[in-house]
Amino acid sequence: MIKTVVGLCNQALTRLGASRIQSLEETSEPARLCNLLYEQTRDEVLWDYPWACALTRQRLAQIDPGDYGVEGENAYQLPQDPYCLRIVSVLDPELGAEVETWSVEGRVLYSPASEIILKYIGQIDDPGVFDSELAEAIVLKMATKLSVRLSGKANKEASFLQQYEYQLQKARWASGSQRPNPPNGFTWRDA
C-alpha cells in the first residue's frame, strides 16, 4: 500500500510514463505540478465518495446563532478536526433517526434538532490511513490532471478519467456488499 504523498504522485507519474520524483519540493516540472495539484485532488476524491477510511462522526456543540438566527433553529459549528469536507448525514441521537431538516451556511449547520451527531467525510492529510481503493482513486485523478501537461495527449486524460469513474463505481459496489441492514431506521446515503 502507498503510504506517502510522493508515492501516490509517483504512481500517477509512472502511469503517464513520466519521470518519478523524490520530493514535492524538487524543481522538476512533474514535482511542481504534483505539489500544485495534490491537495486539491485529494479533497476532490474524498468529496466524490464516502470512503470508509474518511468517515467520521462527531457530536456538534450548539453555538450562538447571532442576530440573524431563525426562531426554532439551532446553530452548530461544523468540525475543524478533521475538517468537514462533505456531510453524509445528520443524526438526532434522541430520536434515533436522521434529521431531515437542516441547512449549511458558511461553516455553520442550522437545524431544529436539539442535539446533533454529524456523520461526515473528514479531510485526511496522512496517506498512510487511505485504504487501497481510495489511494487508487487519487492516483487515477492525479494522472487525469497531469496527463495533458506531461504527455501532451488529450486522449490520455479521457482514458484516466474513465478509469477514475470506474474506480468510484467499484467502490460503490464493494461498499454496498459490505453494509449490514441499517439500524433503527437509518438509511445509508452514498451520493
Secondary structure, DSSP 8 states (H G I E B T S, - for coil): ---SHHHHHHHHHHHHT----S-TTSSSHHHHHHHHHHHHHHHHHHHHS--GGGEEEEEE-EE---TT--TT-EEEE--BTTBEEEEEEEEETTTTEE----EEETTEEEES-SSEEEEEEE----GGG--HHHHHHHHHHHHHHHHHHHH--HHHHHHHHHHHHHHHHHHHHHHHHH----GGG------
